[in-house]
Amino acid sequence: MLADIAAQFRAHPVATILELGSVVVCLFLFLGTLALFSTGLPTGRGDPWLALIGVGAVFVVFWTALVPLYERFVYAQ
């Protein structure tokens, strides 16, 4: 498995970093959600919840807007 990732990295370094980074972000969002649920509902401003929602929103915008634009401009030539 590690050899497959290394081979993929040599062939497509940017795509591999994006995919592995996405896995890490998804794990962070999942574990962060579980941790925040264990503390109960937010009180006051709920800064940890806002931070988690912000990270999730940036992640979604990245994959739904920025990556397709990048692919359109880079691979259109």
C-alpha positions as CSV (number, residue, x, y, z in Angstrom):
1,M,0.0,0.0,0.0
2,L,2.8,2.5,0.9
3,A,4.6,1.6,-2.3
4,D,1.4,2.3,-4.3
5,I,1.1,5.7,-2.7
6,A,4.8,6.4,-3.4
7,A,4.4,5.4,-7.0
8,Q,1.3,7.5,-7.4
9,F,3.2,10.4,-5.8
10,R,6.0,10.1,-8.4
11,A,3.5,10.0,-11.2
12,H,1.1,12.7,-10.0
13,P,2.5,14.6,-7.0
14,V,-0.1,17.4,-6.8
15,A,-3.1,15.1,-7.1
16,T,-1.6,12.7,-4.5
17,I,-1.1,15.5,-2.0
18,L,-4.6,16.8,-2.6
19,E,-6.1,13.4,-2.0
20,L,-4.1,12.6,1.1
21,G,-4.8,16.1,2.4
22,S,-8.5,15.5,1.9
23,V,-8.4,12.3,3.9
24,V,-6.6,14.1,6.7
25,V,-9.2,17.0,6.7
26,C,-12.1,14.5,6.6
27,L,-10.7,12.7,9.6
28,F,-10.1,16.0,11.4
29,L,-13.7,17.0,10.7
30,F,-15.1,13.7,11.9
31,L,-13.1,13.5,15.0
32,G,-13.6,17.2,15.7
33,T,-17.4,16.7,15.4
34,L,-17.3,13.8,17.8
35,A,-15.2,15.7,20.3
36,L,-17.5,18.7,20.1
37,F,-20.6,16.6,20.5
38,S,-19.1,15.1,23.6
39,T,-18.9,18.5,25.2
40,G,-22.6,19.3,24.6
41,L,-24.3,22.0,22.7
42,P,-22.5,25.3,22.1
43,T,-23.0,28.0,24.6
44,G,-22.4,31.7,23.9
45,R,-20.5,32.2,20.7
46,G,-19.5,28.6,20.2
47,D,-16.1,29.3,18.8
48,P,-15.0,25.7,18.4
49,W,-18.2,24.9,16.5
50,L,-17.7,27.9,14.3
51,A,-14.1,26.9,13.6
52,L,-15.2,23.4,12.6
53,I,-17.9,24.7,10.3
54,G,-15.4,27.1,8.8
55,V,-12.9,24.4,8.0
56,G,-15.7,22.3,6.5
57,A,-16.9,25.2,4.4
58,V,-13.5,26.0,3.1
59,F,-13.0,22.3,2.3
60,V,-16.2,22.1,0.3
61,V,-15.5,25.4,-1.6
62,F,-12.0,24.1,-2.4
63,W,-13.3,20.9,-4.0
64,T,-16.4,22.2,-5.7
65,A,-15.1,25.5,-7.0
66,L,-11.3,25.9,-7.0
67,V,-10.3,22.4,-8.1
68,P,-12.6,22.4,-11.2
69,L,-11.4,25.9,-12.1
70,Y,-7.8,24.7,-11.8
71,E,-8.5,21.7,-14.0
72,R,-10.3,23.7,-16.5
73,F,-7.4,26.2,-17.0
74,V,-4.5,23.8,-16.7
75,Y,-5.9,20.9,-18.7
76,A,-7.8,23.0,-21.3
77,Q,-4.6,23.6,-23.3
